[in-house]
Amino acid sequence: MKSKAPVSADGRRSELEKLAFALSKTCPIERMNPPNCPLCGLRPLGARERRTWIRRLSLEELEYLATYHYLCAAEKAWRARGRKPQKIRSTFPAGRRK
C-alpha cells in the first residue's frame, strides 16, 4: 500500500481556502445560510469579497472552519437519521492530551 505524500503547508492552505470558499456560498447540508454558522455574515458578500476575507485568515482559522463544518455536517446527518450525535473521542494517545 502506498503511503500518502506529505502535503506542504502551502498546499494545505490552498485546500482549506478552496473548501472555505465553497462553504461561503451556502451550507452544503441545508442549502441555506443558518444564522448560527460562523460564515453566516460572509455569505451575502460577493465572491471577490469572500475570497479576500478568506485569504486573510490564518492557517489555524482555516483549520477551525474546516473542522467546524465537518462536525456540523456530521451532526446534521445524525439528526436527519433520527439519532443523537455520538460523543467525539480525542485522537490524542493517553498522556498526550493538550
TIBADO-948249 format. One record per residue (C-alpha): residue number from 1; x, y, z; residue in one letter. Coordinates in Angstrom, 2 decimals. Layout:
residues N
<rec><num>NUM</num><east>X</east><north>Y</north><up>Z</up><residu>A</residu></rec>
...
END
This chain:
residues 98
<rec><num>1</num><east>0.00</east><north>0.00</north><up>0.00</up><residu>M</residu></rec>
<rec><num>2</num><east>1.35</east><north>3.42</north><up>-0.94</up><residu>K</residu></rec>
<rec><num>3</num><east>1.74</east><north>5.98</north><up>1.77</up><residu>S</residu></rec>
<rec><num>4</num><east>0.42</east><north>9.46</north><up>1.14</up><residu>K</residu></rec>
<rec><num>5</num><east>2.96</east><north>12.09</north><up>0.28</up><residu>A</residu></rec>
<rec><num>6</num><east>3.10</east><north>14.82</north><up>2.90</up><residu>P</residu></rec>
<rec><num>7</num><east>1.21</east><north>17.95</north><up>1.96</up><residu>V</residu></rec>
<rec><num>8</num><east>3.12</east><north>21.19</north><up>2.25</up><residu>S</residu></rec>
<rec><num>9</num><east>1.76</east><north>23.97</north><up>4.42</up><residu>A</residu></rec>
<rec><num>10</num><east>1.07</east><north>25.99</north><up>1.26</up><residu>D</residu></rec>
<rec><num>11</num><east>-0.76</east><north>23.04</north><up>-0.28</up><residu>G</residu></rec>
<rec><num>12</num><east>-2.83</east><north>22.53</north><up>2.85</up><residu>R</residu></rec>
<rec><num>13</num><east>-3.64</east><north>26.22</north><up>2.99</up><residu>R</residu></rec>
<rec><num>14</num><east>-4.74</east><north>26.18</north><up>-0.64</up><residu>S</residu></rec>
<rec><num>15</num><east>-7.02</east><north>23.18</north><up>0.00</up><residu>E</residu></rec>
<rec><num>16</num><east>-8.54</east><north>24.85</north><up>3.06</up><residu>L</residu></rec>
<rec><num>17</num><east>-9.10</east><north>28.14</north><up>1.21</up><residu>E</residu></rec>
<rec><num>18</num><east>-10.94</east><north>26.28</north><up>-1.57</up><residu>K</residu></rec>
<rec><num>19</num><east>-13.07</east><north>24.49</north><up>1.00</up><residu>L</residu></rec>
<rec><num>20</num><east>-13.82</east><north>27.72</north><up>2.87</up><residu>A</residu></rec>
<rec><num>21</num><east>-14.79</east><north>29.45</north><up>-0.38</up><residu>F</residu></rec>
<rec><num>22</num><east>-17.17</east><north>26.62</north><up>-1.30</up><residu>A</residu></rec>
<rec><num>23</num><east>-18.67</east><north>26.75</north><up>2.19</up><residu>L</residu></rec>
<rec><num>24</num><east>-19.01</east><north>30.54</north><up>1.93</up><residu>S</residu></rec>
<rec><num>25</num><east>-21.61</east><north>30.13</north><up>-0.81</up><residu>K</residu></rec>
<rec><num>26</num><east>-24.17</east><north>28.17</north><up>1.23</up><residu>T</residu></rec>
<rec><num>27</num><east>-24.44</east><north>25.43</north><up>3.82</up><residu>C</residu></rec>
<rec><num>28</num><east>-23.85</east><north>22.21</north><up>1.85</up><residu>P</residu></rec>
<rec><num>29</num><east>-26.30</east><north>20.30</north><up>4.03</up><residu>I</residu></rec>
<rec><num>30</num><east>-29.21</east><north>22.73</north><up>4.44</up><residu>E</residu></rec>
<rec><num>31</num><east>-28.65</east><north>24.64</north><up>1.18</up><residu>R</residu></rec>
<rec><num>32</num><east>-29.25</east><north>27.91</north><up>3.03</up><residu>M</residu></rec>
<rec><num>33</num><east>-27.47</east><north>30.27</north><up>5.43</up><residu>N</residu></rec>
<rec><num>34</num><east>-28.00</east><north>29.11</north><up>9.03</up><residu>P</residu></rec>
<rec><num>35</num><east>-27.70</east><north>32.02</north><up>11.50</up><residu>P</residu></rec>
<rec><num>36</num><east>-25.50</east><north>30.01</north><up>13.88</up><residu>N</residu></rec>
<rec><num>37</num><east>-22.86</east><north>29.31</north><up>11.20</up><residu>C</residu></rec>
<rec><num>38</num><east>-19.53</east><north>31.16</north><up>11.53</up><residu>P</residu></rec>
<rec><num>39</num><east>-19.82</east><north>32.03</north><up>7.82</up><residu>L</residu></rec>
<rec><num>40</num><east>-23.35</east><north>33.46</north><up>8.05</up><residu>C</residu></rec>
<rec><num>41</num><east>-22.26</east><north>37.09</north><up>7.76</up><residu>G</residu></rec>
<rec><num>42</num><east>-19.86</east><north>36.31</north><up>4.92</up><residu>L</residu></rec>
<rec><num>43</num><east>-22.36</east><north>34.63</north><up>2.61</up><residu>R</residu></rec>
<rec><num>44</num><east>-24.25</east><north>37.78</north><up>1.48</up><residu>P</residu></rec>
<rec><num>45</num><east>-20.97</east><north>39.26</north><up>0.13</up><residu>L</residu></rec>
<rec><num>46</num><east>-19.80</east><north>38.94</north><up>-3.45</up><residu>G</residu></rec>
<rec><num>47</num><east>-17.31</east><north>36.26</north><up>-4.50</up><residu>A</residu></rec>
<rec><num>48</num><east>-14.35</east><north>38.65</north><up>-4.61</up><residu>R</residu></rec>
<rec><num>49</num><east>-15.06</east><north>39.98</north><up>-1.11</up><residu>E</residu></rec>
<rec><num>50</num><east>-15.48</east><north>36.46</north><up>0.28</up><residu>R</residu></rec>
<rec><num>51</num><east>-12.22</east><north>35.31</north><up>-1.31</up><residu>R</residu></rec>
<rec><num>52</num><east>-10.35</east><north>38.35</north><up>0.08</up><residu>T</residu></rec>
<rec><num>53</num><east>-11.74</east><north>37.70</north><up>3.56</up><residu>W</residu></rec>
<rec><num>54</num><east>-10.76</east><north>34.03</north><up>3.40</up><residu>I</residu></rec>
<rec><num>55</num><east>-7.21</east><north>34.84</north><up>2.28</up><residu>R</residu></rec>
<rec><num>56</num><east>-6.75</east><north>36.99</north><up>5.38</up><residu>R</residu></rec>
<rec><num>57</num><east>-7.42</east><north>34.05</north><up>7.70</up><residu>L</residu></rec>
<rec><num>58</num><east>-4.57</east><north>32.28</north><up>9.42</up><residu>S</residu></rec>
<rec><num>59</num><east>-3.96</east><north>28.59</north><up>8.75</up><residu>L</residu></rec>
<rec><num>60</num><east>-5.29</east><north>27.89</north><up>12.25</up><residu>E</residu></rec>
<rec><num>61</num><east>-8.53</east><north>29.77</north><up>11.49</up><residu>E</residu></rec>
<rec><num>62</num><east>-8.94</east><north>27.87</north><up>8.22</up><residu>L</residu></rec>
<rec><num>63</num><east>-8.42</east><north>24.59</north><up>10.07</up><residu>E</residu></rec>
<rec><num>64</num><east>-11.07</east><north>25.66</north><up>12.60</up><residu>Y</residu></rec>
<rec><num>65</num><east>-13.62</east><north>26.39</north><up>9.85</up><residu>L</residu></rec>
<rec><num>66</num><east>-12.96</east><north>23.04</north><up>8.17</up><residu>A</residu></rec>
<rec><num>67</num><east>-13.31</east><north>21.18</north><up>11.47</up><residu>T</residu></rec>
<rec><num>68</num><east>-16.42</east><north>23.14</north><up>12.47</up><residu>Y</residu></rec>
<rec><num>69</num><east>-18.16</east><north>22.38</north><up>9.20</up><residu>H</residu></rec>
<rec><num>70</num><east>-17.14</east><north>18.71</north><up>9.23</up><residu>Y</residu></rec>
<rec><num>71</num><east>-18.60</east><north>18.25</north><up>12.72</up><residu>L</residu></rec>
<rec><num>72</num><east>-21.69</east><north>20.34</north><up>11.94</up><residu>C</residu></rec>
<rec><num>73</num><east>-22.40</east><north>18.26</north><up>8.82</up><residu>A</residu></rec>
<rec><num>74</num><east>-21.95</east><north>15.03</north><up>10.78</up><residu>A</residu></rec>
<rec><num>75</num><east>-24.36</east><north>16.23</north><up>13.48</up><residu>E</residu></rec>
<rec><num>76</num><east>-26.96</east><north>17.25</north><up>10.90</up><residu>K</residu></rec>
<rec><num>77</num><east>-26.64</east><north>13.85</north><up>9.20</up><residu>A</residu></rec>
<rec><num>78</num><east>-27.19</east><north>12.08</north><up>12.52</up><residu>W</residu></rec>
<rec><num>79</num><east>-30.24</east><north>14.22</north><up>13.26</up><residu>R</residu></rec>
<rec><num>80</num><east>-31.66</east><north>13.55</north><up>9.79</up><residu>A</residu></rec>
<rec><num>81</num><east>-31.49</east><north>9.84</north><up>10.59</up><residu>R</residu></rec>
<rec><num>82</num><east>-33.32</east><north>10.43</north><up>13.88</up><residu>G</residu></rec>
<rec><num>83</num><east>-30.29</east><north>9.65</north><up>16.03</up><residu>R</residu></rec>
<rec><num>84</num><east>-28.37</east><north>11.59</north><up>18.60</up><residu>K</residu></rec>
<rec><num>85</num><east>-24.83</east><north>12.60</north><up>17.63</up><residu>P</residu></rec>
<rec><num>86</num><east>-22.15</east><north>10.40</north><up>19.13</up><residu>Q</residu></rec>
<rec><num>87</num><east>-19.66</east><north>11.85</north><up>21.55</up><residu>K</residu></rec>
<rec><num>88</num><east>-16.40</east><north>12.52</north><up>19.74</up><residu>I</residu></rec>
<rec><num>89</num><east>-13.38</east><north>10.91</north><up>21.33</up><residu>R</residu></rec>
<rec><num>90</num><east>-10.00</east><north>12.51</north><up>21.48</up><residu>S</residu></rec>
<rec><num>91</num><east>-7.48</east><north>11.36</north><up>18.88</up><residu>T</residu></rec>
<rec><num>92</num><east>-4.57</east><north>12.01</north><up>21.25</up><residu>F</residu></rec>
<rec><num>93</num><east>-2.95</east><north>8.94</north><up>22.79</up><residu>P</residu></rec>
<rec><num>94</num><east>-3.32</east><north>8.63</north><up>26.56</up><residu>A</residu></rec>
<rec><num>95</num><east>-1.00</east><north>11.00</north><up>28.38</up><residu>G</residu></rec>
<rec><num>96</num><east>-0.53</east><north>13.28</north><up>25.35</up><residu>R</residu></rec>
<rec><num>97</num><east>-3.65</east><north>15.39</north><up>25.56</up><residu>R</residu></rec>
<rec><num>98</num><east>-3.34</east><north>19.11</north><up>25.10</up><residu>K</residu></rec>
END
